[in-house]
């Protein structure tokens, strides 16, 4: 048997940590307007004694650079705004690198291109 769980992802430079069962699969991500948040739906096996492991997911704006090693998992669109949110899985062991490399850039409000054009 298997099930699908819904998880809220925190926006920002710090990845969200989720404890997931071995054999999980991301099936959907969506921006929920009333919550103003990105959610991730994950299919997981329902096996007695199934191993779980921490996985880290990072939400990035369109045009915001992320390391090549990050694995794209989906895009969530704000239906009433111009923003698109892209969900990446951060490889094991790179969580601290994610926060420090992102802090070197100013992406506030998703308009980082404006500051580079000046």
Secondary structure in CASP SS format (residue, H / E / C, confidence):
PFRMAT SS
TARGET T0000
AUTHOR 0000-0000-0000
METHOD secondary structure of the structure
MODEL  1
X C 1.00
X E 1.00
X E 1.00
X E 1.00
X E 1.00
X E 1.00
X E 1.00
X E 1.00
X E 1.00
X C 1.00
X C 1.00
X C 1.00
X C 1.00
X C 1.00
X C 1.00
X E 1.00
X E 1.00
X E 1.00
X E 1.00
X E 1.00
X E 1.00
X C 1.00
X C 1.00
X C 1.00
X E 1.00
X E 1.00
X E 1.00
X E 1.00
X E 1.00
X E 1.00
X E 1.00
X E 1.00
X C 1.00
X C 1.00
X C 1.00
X C 1.00
X E 1.00
X E 1.00
X E 1.00
X E 1.00
X E 1.00
X E 1.00
X E 1.00
X E 1.00
X E 1.00
X C 1.00
X C 1.00
X C 1.00
X C 1.00
X C 1.00
X C 1.00
X E 1.00
X E 1.00
X E 1.00
X E 1.00
X E 1.00
X E 1.00
X E 1.00
X E 1.00
X E 1.00
X E 1.00
X C 1.00
X C 1.00
X C 1.00
X C 1.00
X C 1.00
X C 1.00
X C 1.00
X C 1.00
X C 1.00
X E 1.00
X E 1.00
X E 1.00
X E 1.00
X E 1.00
X E 1.00
X E 1.00
X C 1.00
X C 1.00
X C 1.00
X C 1.00
X C 1.00
X C 1.00
X E 1.00
X E 1.00
X E 1.00
X E 1.00
X E 1.00
X E 1.00
X E 1.00
X C 1.00
X C 1.00
X C 1.00
X C 1.00
X H 1.00
X H 1.00
X H 1.00
X H 1.00
X H 1.00
X H 1.00
X H 1.00
X H 1.00
X C 1.00
X C 1.00
X C 1.00
X C 1.00
X C 1.00
X H 1.00
X H 1.00
X H 1.00
X C 1.00
X H 1.00
X H 1.00
X H 1.00
X H 1.00
X H 1.00
X H 1.00
X C 1.00
END
